């Protein structure tokens, strides 16, 4: 520990604890807060020798006298997550706090210290940031060129990159003030800015510290004015954050590739989440049962993991729309709602938790609550293109075109990887505004496993005057299940589609040859057929 750090008074420690727990940048769950308060008070009371896994499990987590730390890892898991929450707090807003609280790795007794020179000294070194989700160090960008006009552009850009990346779940982000050995991180982002009188260039490189090689690099340039500096910095930071941090971005893609070649027999929470993302972007039917099983296991082992709870909720929401899965487990939708609500309680600042809650509400046909939750998710992380595209789809289904147009434009113009099933949003937007060539192009990008793809193709083709192609799509649709226009209208209405928009689609499908009468029961247009991929929780 640095020499400038001295032992603080008990009342100062308690004040520091209250300040941390009250900060929106401390993202610990209710149990994590109880855990931290407990160990702090035990240490201040001179009872640090009692801070073992057993006493914490029985006092904080409600375990009984039979608790065995060798069989139940809840305290170790909670301690690791609590250390991450503390590190995040000091990264985002507490780095200049006079009193610091830390829990050294390998122990449960906290350490307290006063940073007497806190503006000049960086945060105390953290021994290890490995384990579980990937850790990335954002080094301070260097600044070259004319510093007289824009002296702090590099520092400002560095800070914005840290903030934007920190909004993504499952990624631990550390700023340049953290004195941690580079090898302790999975990734390091470095770079430089070159500043001219009216122009700025920023070059960044992402290094995989395990492989010891650069895996991504990018350059950004533009003309700047006094009123445009912040906009340029925000644009660059957002671009970097989306590229690296999105669920289907570069870091998760790299780790998915590594996990595929070295999958653990019993996946941990991070592996389970990565498998979920692989399913969510591909909708591979062969994955869904395994994904749910592994997430259920991770949820039992780590009940305070909001990301696991949210991903499990999304999985249950998706399965709850499929007739065969409902028969196997009629309580899927209720479980999806309960998991999403718990995810939000555990991590109220998590966009992914609110996303799961929004889709659970949508499935329950509580449209107003769904839109509120999804709008909250977008506000918490406007750089998550998947959430933005999905909310755009919901507004398109409701024929709220002004908001749909903005969201869909943002999501699909960013260059991010977005699940192809969400192309239903751009299709509806183009179709209802008479851009049928564009609508057909978007329809063809929808996964073949979704019956809406055939419906969309048929509707666009008939409006383009391509009668034979439209009828061929209808034949493929009805070959899968006996379907009629009234049945599909009812099915889409159950998915909260605007009545007039639904009628326009049915008119087009009827002109394409879809029968006005059909089989004995409605079909689910989202149900997979004979081993096709499962659909995402889209409607």
C-alpha positions, -999 to 999 in steps of 0.1 A, spaced: 0 0 0 14 35 -8 31 53 20 7 82 17 -21 60 30 -28 60 67 -54 44 90 -87 64 92 -109 69 122 -140 46 126 -164 74 120 -146 83 88 -149 47 76 -186 46 83 -190 79 64 -171 64 35 -193 33 36 -225 54 35 -211 75 7 -203 44 -14 -236 26 -7 -255 58 -17 -237 63 -49 -254 52 -82 -220 40 -94 -219 13 -67 -238 -15 -85 -238 -41 -57 -270 -60 -50 -289 -57 -17 -271 -87 -4 -238 -74 -15 -245 -42 4 -254 -62 35 -222 -82 30 -201 -51 28 -218 -34 58 -214 -66 79 -177 -71 73 -170 -34 78 -188 -33 112 -171 -66 123 -137 -51 114 -144 -18 132 -156 -38 162 -124 -57 164 -139 -90 153 -121 -95 121 -109 -129 132 -145 -141 129 -148 -131 92 -147 -166 78 -170 -181 51 -191 -198 77 -199 -168 98 -207 -147 67 -229 -174 52 -250 -178 83 -251 -140 92 -256 -125 58 -269 -152 34 -292 -170 57 -274 -204 55 -281 -228 85 -256 -244 108 -249 -272 84 -232 -248 59 -201 -262 43 -179 -237 24 -163 -266 5 -197 -276 -10 -214 -242 -12 -194 -214 -29 -219 -186 -23 -195 -165 0 -165 -168 -24 -187 -159 -54 -204 -130 -36 -170 -117 -23 -156 -117 -59 -186 -98 -72 -184 -73 -43 -147 -66 -51 -158 -58 -86 -185 -35 -74 -160 -17 -51 -135 -14 -80 -162 0 -103 -172 26 -77 -137 39 -73 -132 38 -110 -163 59 -119 -167 84 -90 -148 74 -59 -112 77 -70 -108 109 -51 -124 97 -19 -104 104 12 -111 70 28 -109 39 8 -124 5 16 -111 -27 0 -114 -64 5 -81 -81 -4 -83 -112 -25 -81 -144 -4 -97 -127 27 -130 -114 39 -117 -88 64 -118 -53 48 -89 -28 47 -94 9 54 -70 37 44 -69 74 41 -55 88 9 -39 120 21 -28 130 -14 -57 116 -33 -56 140 -63 -20 133 -70 -19 96 -62 -37 69 -82 -59 43 -68 -42 16 -48 -30 -15 -67 -54 -44 -71 -37 -77 -70 -58 -96 -94 -87 -87 -118 -89 -121 -135 -116 -147 -130 -150 -148 -148 -160 -120 -171 -133 -102 -191 -113 -73 -177 -101 -45 -199 -77 -17 -189 -82 17 -207 -48 34 -207 -47 71 -208 -46 82 -245 -15 103 -252 -18 137 -269 4 149 -297 4 181 -317 -10 215 -307 -19 214 -270 -25 251 -267 -60 251 -281 -73 217 -270 -52 208 -240 -75 180 -225 -89 163 -256 -71 130 -249 -81 130 -212 -117 137 -221 -118 110 -247 -102 85 -223 -129 92 -197 -158 89 -222 -145 55 -234 -144 43 -198 -179 55 -192 -194 40 -224 -177 6 -220 -188 5 -183 -224 5 -194 -221 -30 -209 -229 -59 -186 -203 -87 -182 -173 -65 -189 -151 -52 -161 -136 -18 -171 -106 -1 -154 -94 34 -161 -59 47 -163 -57 57 -126 -57 20 -116 -23 8 -107 -26 -28 -119 -1 -49 -137 -10 -51 -174 -8 -89 -173 -37 -89 -148 -60 -79 -176 -75 -98 -205 -73 -68 -228 -56 -34 -229 -68 -5 -250 -42 21 -258 -38 49 -283 -30 85 -291 -46 117 -303 -31 140 -329 -45 176 -325 -43 203 -351 -58 238 -351 -91 225 -366 -86 188 -370 -83 158 -347 -72 122 -352 -75 94 -327 -58 60 -331 -66 32 -308 -53 -4 -305 -68 -33 -285 -43 -59 -273 -51 -94 -261 -26 -97 -232 -28 -135 -231 -19 -139 -268 4 -109 -266 -9 -95 -299 -31 -66 -312 -65 -79 -322 -82 -47 -333 -72 -12 -343 -91 18 -356 -85 54 -366 -109 83 -363 -106 118 -378 -126 149 -382 -127 186 -383 -136 202 -350 -147 235 -336 -152 248 -301 -188 237 -302 -180 204 -318 -153 189 -296 -176 171 -272 -197 157 -300 -166 143 -318 -154 128 -285 -188 112 -278 -190 98 -314 -155 82 -311 -162 68 -276 -195 54 -286 -181 37 -317 -153 21 -297 -177 10 -270 -201 -6 -295 -174 -24 -313 -158 -39 -282 -185 -42 -256 -218 -51 -273 -231 -86 -266 -221 -97 -302 -191 -74 -303 -154 -81 -307 -146 -91 -271 -175 -115 -267 -169 -129 -302 -132 -136 -293 -142 -153 -261 -169 -173 -278 -143 -187 -302 -120 -196 -274 -148 -212 -253 -159 -233 -283 -125 -250 -285 -121 -254 -248 -156 -258 -233 -157 -267 -196 -177 -298 -185 -196 -275 -161 -197 -240 -175 -193 -211 -151 -216 -181 -152 -196 -162 -178 -194 -193 -201 -232 -197 -197 -238 -161 -207 -215 -164 -237 -235 -195 -249 -267 -175 -245 -254 -148 -267 -243 -173 -293 -278 -187 -293 -295 -152 -292 -277 -141 -324 -280 -174 -343 -312 -189 -329 -297 -224 -332 -324 -248 -321 -298 -274 -310 -286 -250 -283 -318 -238 -265 -322 -266 -239 -285 -267 -231 -284 -229 -228 -313 -229 -203 -298 -258 -183 -265 -241 -180 -281 -208 -171 -302 -225 -144 -271 -240 -129 -253 -207 -130 -283 -190 -114 -284 -215 -85 -246 -212 -79 -246 -174 -82 -280 -160 -73 -267 -125 -72 -256 -125 -108 -280 -101 -126 -267 -109 -161 -273 -146 -156 -309 -139 -143 -316 -116 -172 -303 -140 -198 -323 -169 -182 -354 -146 -182 -350 -139 -220 -345 -177 -226 -377 -185 -207 -396 -157 -225 -385 -172 -258 -394 -208 -249 -427 -196 -234 -439 -186 -269 -434 -221 -284 -463 -245 -282 -442 -276 -273 -422 -258 -246 -454 -244 -230 -468 -280 -228 -435 -291 -211 -434 -262 -187 -466 -241 -185 -450 -217 -160 -423 -205 -183 -437 -170 -188 -442 -164 -150 -407 -176 -144 -394 -152 -171 -411 -123 -153 -398 -132 -119 -363 -136 -132 -364 -102 -149 -377 -85 -119 -350 -100 -98 -323 -90 -123 -335 -54 -121 -335 -55 -83 -299 -69 -83 -287 -44 -109 -310 -14 -114 -284 3 -136 -281 -27 -160 -296 -21 -194 -298 -59 -201 -319 -64 -169 -344 -38 -180 -344 -54 -215 -354 -87 -201 -381 -71 -181 -394 -53 -211 -397 -85 -231 -414 -103 -202 -440 -75 -200 -445 -76 -238 -452 -113 -236 -478 -106 -209 -494 -80 -232 -486 -52 -207 -475 -29 -235 -471 3 -215 -449 -13 -189 -429 -30 -216 -421 2 -234 -412 19 -202 -387 -8 -193 -373 -9 -228 -369 29 -230 -351 27 -196 -328 1 -211 -319 23 -240 -313 53 -218 -290 32 -196 -270 21 -226 -277 39 -258 -248 20 -275 -265 -14 -272 -277 -19 -308 -296 -51 -300 -318 -34 -274 -323 -3 -296 -333 -24 -326 -357 -45 -305 -374 -14 -291 -377 0 -326 -394 -32 -337 -420 -28 -308 -428 7 -319 -431 -4 -355 -456 -31 -345 -476 -5 -327 -475 18 -358 -456 45 -338 -435 53 -368 -417 84 -357 -400 67 -327 -396 35 -347 -378 52 -375 -353 69 -351 -345 37 -332 -342 15 -362 -320 40 -380 -297 42 -350 -294 4 -346 -288 -6 -381 -266 23 -392 -240 17 -365 -224 -13 -382 -230 -34 -351 -240 -71 -352 -277 -72 -346 -298 -105 -344 -311 -109 -380 -346 -116 -367 -348 -80 -356 -349 -71 -394 -386 -74 -390 -385 -38 -377 -369 -24 -409 -393 -46 -430 -424 -32 -413 -411 4 -416 -404 0 -453 -436 -19 -461 -460 5 -445 -444 34 -462 -446 19 -497 -409 11 -501 -415 -25 -513 -381 -32 -528 -365 -22 -496 -391 -42 -476 -383 -73 -497 -346 -69 -491 -352 -67 -454 -376 -97 -454 -349 -119 -470 -326 -111 -441 -350 -125 -415 -340 -161 -405 -355 -188 -426 -368 -205 -394 -393 -177 -387 -426 -180 -405 -427 -142 -406 -400 -143 -432 -423 -161 -456 -452 -138 -447 -430 -107 -453 -416 -120 -486 -451 -128 -498 -465 -94 -488 -436 -75 -504 -436 -95 -536 -474 -91 -542 -471 -54 -537 -443 -53 -563 -465 -72 -587 -445 -104 -585 -475 -127 -582 -457 -160 -589 -430 -153 -563 -456 -142 -538 -477 -174 -543 -446 -195 -540 -439 -180 -506 -475 -187 -495 -472 -223 -506 -441 -227 -485 -459 -211 -456 -490 -233 -458 -468 -264 -464 -454 -261 -429 -488 -257 -411 -524 -252 -423 -528 -215 -419 -554 -189 -429 -555 -152 -429 -578 -150 -399 -556 -173 -379 -525 -154 -386 -543 -121 -379 -553 -135 -345 -517 -147 -338 -502 -113 -346 -528 -95 -325 -518 -116 -296 -483 -103 -302 -495 -68 -297 -495 -57 -334 -515 -27 -343 -549 -37 -358 -546 -15 -390 -510 -27 -397 -521 -63 -391 -550 -58 -416 -527 -44 -442 -504 -74 -440 -534 -98 -442 -548 -80 -472 -514 -84 -490 -512 -121 -480 -548 -128 -491 -540 -112 -525 -509 -135 -526 -532 -165 -522 -534 -171 -485 -568 -189 -478 -595 -171 -458 -602 -204 -441 -577 -229 -426 -571 -257 -402 -587 -264 -369 -563 -244 -347 -541 -213 -350 -504 -218 -357 -476 -199 -341 -458 -180 -368 -427 -182 -346 -427 -219 -339 -397 -238 -355 -405 -265 -380 -389 -299 -380 -357 -289 -363 -354 -254 -377 -338 -228 -355 -358 -214 -326 -370 -178 -329 -358 -151 -305 -383 -135 -281 -394 -110 -307 -431 -104 -304 
